[in-house]
Amino acid sequence: MMDGKLRISRRTVTVVAALVGLVSLAIGAHAALNKRSLDVAKAIATEQNSDVATKTSRVALVIGNGHYPDAAAPLAQPINDARGLTAALRGKGFDVDVVEDATKDDMARAIGRLKAKIKPDSVVMLFFGGYGVQVGRQSYMIPVDAVIWKEADIRRDGVSIESVLDAMRDLGAKAKLVVVDASRRNPYERRFRSYSHGLAPISAPENALILTSATPGKVADDSKGQYSVLMSELLNNLAAPDAGLETAFNKTRVSISRASAGEQVPSVSSSLLEDVAIGG
């Protein structure tokens, strides 16, 4: 009898041990499945965050000013240029803030919004179309509400292009891009003796690329087309799928120089460490 009980006990122990083993395997498999699911979820979240970072790492401020009270007639092309470039940049993955007929306050707020978006890995672009003036070796973007009668008024009412570049640099932007189509003969040039034509040379800080519509100190006339000469060529070159931005800027300069027989020679200044892909 004791023998039978012992056998039963041993059989019971064996069954229980087997059941415990199965339960342990099931728990282990469930834990592994949960871990795998968690790893997959983390991978998806990481990929999504990476996609968001990619989308937000290319930012641009586009300003087109056409209606200046002091001008004899509105400038049609800067606003068309701003709209055309905005569409092109958004198609290339840029987060674009576009402002038309901007006052000084409008420009200050827009520059503030741009600064808030800049991260250490950002590719940042500034475009300005309208009237530009050089004073004291700096180039100023002129808002539509500027009241300019003397040189000091430009410093007061204008917005220095160099100051925006400095902000990009200080905030750690990876690449700093500037396109300025403002080398126009403007209504202020006869109002004070020390006036200088066109824009001053814009020095490129580290890892920057700058395109202006004319050689420093020169002015360029507007064409009859929808876009300015500079923007027409630039949009064509931005449409190339595999080219870099420095390549596009240089092709724009060469095309305009040749087409105008040297009458209009855009300026390109680069300190890029490597070209920036147009499509990101």
Secondary structure in CASP SS format (residue, H / E / C, confidence):
PFRMAT SS
TARGET T0000
AUTHOR 0000-0000-0000
METHOD secondary structure of the structure
MODEL  1
M C 1.00
M H 1.00
D H 1.00
G H 1.00
K H 1.00
L H 1.00
R H 1.00
I H 1.00
S H 1.00
R H 1.00
R H 1.00
T H 1.00
V H 1.00
T H 1.00
V H 1.00
V H 1.00
A H 1.00
A H 1.00
L H 1.00
V H 1.00
G H 1.00
L H 1.00
V H 1.00
S H 1.00
L H 1.00
A H 1.00
I H 1.00
G H 1.00
A H 1.00
H H 1.00
A H 1.00
A H 1.00
L H 1.00
N H 1.00
K H 1.00
R H 1.00
S H 1.00
L H 1.00
D H 1.00
V H 1.00
A H 1.00
K H 1.00
A H 1.00
I H 1.00
A H 1.00
T H 1.00
E H 1.00
Q H 1.00
N H 1.00
S H 1.00
D H 1.00
V H 1.00
A H 1.00
T H 1.00
K H 1.00
T H 1.00
S C 1.00
R E 1.00
V E 1.00
A E 1.00
L E 1.00
V E 1.00
I E 1.00
G E 1.00
N C 1.00
G C 1.00
H C 1.00
Y C 1.00
P C 1.00
D C 1.00
A C 1.00
A C 1.00
A C 1.00
P C 1.00
L C 1.00
A C 1.00
Q H 1.00
P H 1.00
I H 1.00
N H 1.00
D H 1.00
A H 1.00
R H 1.00
G H 1.00
L H 1.00
T H 1.00
A H 1.00
A H 1.00
L H 1.00
R H 1.00
G H 1.00
K C 1.00
G C 1.00
F C 1.00
D E 1.00
V E 1.00
D E 1.00
V E 1.00
V E 1.00
E E 1.00
D C 1.00
A C 1.00
T C 1.00
K H 1.00
D H 1.00
D H 1.00
M H 1.00
A H 1.00
R H 1.00
A H 1.00
I H 1.00
G H 1.00
R H 1.00
L H 1.00
K H 1.00
A H 1.00
K H 1.00
I C 1.00
K C 1.00
P C 1.00
D C 1.00
S C 1.00
V E 1.00
V E 1.00
M E 1.00
L E 1.00
F E 1.00
F E 1.00
G E 1.00
G C 1.00
Y C 1.00
G E 1.00
V E 1.00
Q E 1.00
V E 1.00
G C 1.00
R C 1.00
Q E 1.00
S E 1.00
Y E 1.00
M E 1.00
I C 1.00
P C 1.00
V C 1.00
D C 1.00
A C 1.00
V C 1.00
I C 1.00
W C 1.00
K C 1.00
E H 1.00
A H 1.00
D H 1.00
I H 1.00
R H 1.00
R H 1.00
D H 1.00
G C 1.00
V E 1.00
S E 1.00
I H 1.00
E H 1.00
S H 1.00
V H 1.00
L H 1.00
D H 1.00
A H 1.00
M H 1.00
R H 1.00
D H 1.00
L C 1.00
G C 1.00
A C 1.00
K C 1.00
A E 1.00
K E 1.00
L E 1.00
V E 1.00
V E 1.00
V E 1.00
D E 1.00
A C 1.00
S C 1.00
R C 1.00
R C 1.00
N C 1.00
P C 1.00
Y C 1.00
E C 1.00
R C 1.00
R C 1.00
F C 1.00
R C 1.00
S C 1.00
Y C 1.00
S E 1.00
H C 1.00
G C 1.00
L C 1.00
A C 1.00
P C 1.00
I C 1.00
S C 1.00
A C 1.00
P C 1.00
E C 1.00
N C 1.00
A E 1.00
L E 1.00
I E 1.00
L E 1.00
T E 1.00
S C 1.00
A C 1.00
T C 1.00
P C 1.00
G C 1.00
K C 1.00
V C 1.00
A C 1.00
D C 1.00
D C 1.00
S C 1.00
K C 1.00
G C 1.00
Q C 1.00
Y C 1.00
S C 1.00
V H 1.00
L H 1.00
M H 1.00
S H 1.00
E H 1.00
L H 1.00
L H 1.00
N H 1.00
N H 1.00
L H 1.00
A C 1.00
A C 1.00
P C 1.00
D C 1.00
A C 1.00
G E 1.00
L H 1.00
E H 1.00
T H 1.00
A H 1.00
F H 1.00
N H 1.00
K H 1.00
T H 1.00
R H 1.00
V H 1.00
S H 1.00
I H 1.00
S H 1.00
R H 1.00
A H 1.00
S C 1.00
A C 1.00
G C 1.00
E C 1.00
Q C 1.00
V C 1.00
P C 1.00
S E 1.00
V E 1.00
S E 1.00
S E 1.00
S C 1.00
L C 1.00
L C 1.00
E C 1.00
D C 1.00
V C 1.00
A E 1.00
I C 1.00
G C 1.00
G C 1.00
END
